[in-house]
Amino acid sequence: MTTSEVLKRIRESSGLTQDEMAEKLFVTRQAISRWENGETIPNTESLKLISKVFGVSVNTLLGSPRRLVCQMCGMPLDDDGNICREPDGELNEEYCKWCRSGGEFMYKSLDDVVDYLAEHVRGEFTVEQAREFYFGELSKLNHWNK
């Protein structure tokens, strides 16, 4: 889906006219029209505001060009509903809502995440095989490489 299609879908699903959306975003109706027609795309600040006002990630607004994964547990963030929200309501595309909530990290260490996943999401693996697998994969994520 293109940025123009995403923006039009957001506006229509919110029941807004182009004028009403423009008012919410502090731009002109013509800007909304140009975005929806694919003539231009919103600038960075407008993308951030759209994200905040309509509760969608910037990645979604840009047509999902990046495959997002939680940088703590590795879960795919394919659905904006799974993305963490900071206390101010902004989406944080780095983490899922289960690893970061209310501005706090839910796991204190890599071992805590690995233990949880090895017990609950191990499929055909033994607990020890799952621990080894998850430790190897999760240790590559940005959160654990700081």
C-alpha positions in Angstrom: 0.0 0.0 0.0 1.4 3.4 -0.9 1.5 6.4 1.4 -1.2 8.1 -0.5 -3.5 5.1 -0.1 -2.7 4.8 3.6 -3.5 8.5 4.2 -6.8 8.3 2.3 -7.8 5.1 4.1 -7.0 6.8 7.5 -9.0 9.9 6.6 -12.0 7.9 5.3 -12.0 5.4 8.2 -12.0 8.4 10.6 -15.0 9.9 8.8 -13.2 13.1 8.0 -13.3 15.3 5.0 -10.0 16.6 3.6 -10.8 20.0 5.2 -11.3 18.4 8.6 -8.2 16.3 8.3 -6.2 19.4 7.3 -7.5 21.3 10.3 -6.3 18.5 12.7 -2.9 18.4 11.0 -2.4 22.2 10.7 -2.0 22.0 6.9 -4.2 23.1 4.0 -6.9 21.0 2.3 -4.7 21.2 -0.8 -1.8 19.5 1.0 -4.1 16.7 2.0 -5.3 16.4 -1.6 -1.7 16.3 -2.9 -0.8 13.6 -0.4 -3.8 11.5 -1.3 -3.2 11.9 -5.1 0.5 10.9 -4.6 1.8 14.2 -5.9 3.8 14.8 -2.6 4.3 13.0 0.7 4.1 14.6 4.1 7.3 16.0 5.6 8.9 14.4 8.6 7.1 16.6 11.1 3.7 16.0 9.4 4.3 12.2 9.4 5.1 12.3 13.2 1.9 14.4 13.8 -0.3 12.0 11.7 1.2 9.1 13.6 0.3 10.7 16.9 -3.1 11.9 16.0 -4.3 8.8 14.2 -2.3 6.2 16.2 -0.5 4.6 13.2 3.2 4.1 12.9 5.4 6.1 10.6 6.4 2.8 9.0 2.7 2.1 8.2 2.3 5.6 6.8 5.2 5.1 4.5 3.7 1.9 3.1 5.6 -0.5 5.5 9.0 -0.3 3.7 10.8 -1.8 6.7 10.0 -5.1 8.4 9.9 -4.0 12.1 10.7 -6.4 14.9 10.8 -5.8 18.6 14.4 -5.1 19.6 14.0 -6.9 22.9 12.1 -10.1 22.0 12.3 -10.3 18.2 8.5 -10.4 17.7 7.5 -9.1 14.2 5.7 -5.8 14.5 3.4 -6.2 11.5 0.4 -4.7 13.2 0.4 -1.2 14.7 -1.7 -2.6 17.6 1.4 -4.6 18.8 3.7 -1.6 18.8 4.6 -0.1 22.1 3.1 3.3 23.1 5.1 5.7 25.3 3.4 7.4 28.2 2.7 10.5 25.9 0.8 8.2 23.5 3.4 8.2 20.8 4.2 4.9 19.1 7.7 3.5 19.7 8.6 1.3 16.7 11.5 -0.3 18.5 9.5 -2.4 20.9 6.3 -4.5 21.2 3.7 -3.6 23.8 4.6 -6.7 25.8 8.3 -5.8 26.2 7.8 -2.1 26.9 4.7 -0.7 28.6 4.1 2.7 30.3 7.6 3.8 29.5 9.1 0.8 31.4 10.9 -2.3 30.1 9.1 -5.5 31.2 12.3 -7.6 31.2 15.4 -6.7 33.1 17.8 -8.9 31.3 18.3 -11.0 28.2 18.1 -14.1 30.4 14.6 -13.1 31.5 13.3 -12.8 28.0 15.0 -16.1 26.9 13.6 -17.9 29.9 10.0 -16.7 29.2 10.2 -17.6 25.5 11.9 -20.9 26.1 9.0 -21.9 28.4 6.1 -20.5 26.4 7.2 -20.3 22.7 9.4 -23.3 22.1 7.4 -25.5 19.7 9.1 -28.9 19.2 12.3 -27.8 20.9 13.3 -28.8 24.4 13.6 -26.0 26.9 17.4 -26.1 26.6 17.3 -26.1 22.8 14.9 -23.2 22.8 17.1 -21.3 25.3 20.1 -21.8 23.1 18.2 -20.7 20.0 16.6 -17.6 21.6 19.8 -16.5 23.3 21.7 -16.7 19.9 19.0 -14.8 18.0 18.0 -12.2 20.6 21.6 -11.2 21.4 21.8 -9.8 17.9 19.0 -7.2 18.6 19.8 -3.6 19.2 18.4 -3.5 22.7 20.9 -6.1 23.9 23.9 -4.6 22.0 23.8 -1.2 23.8 
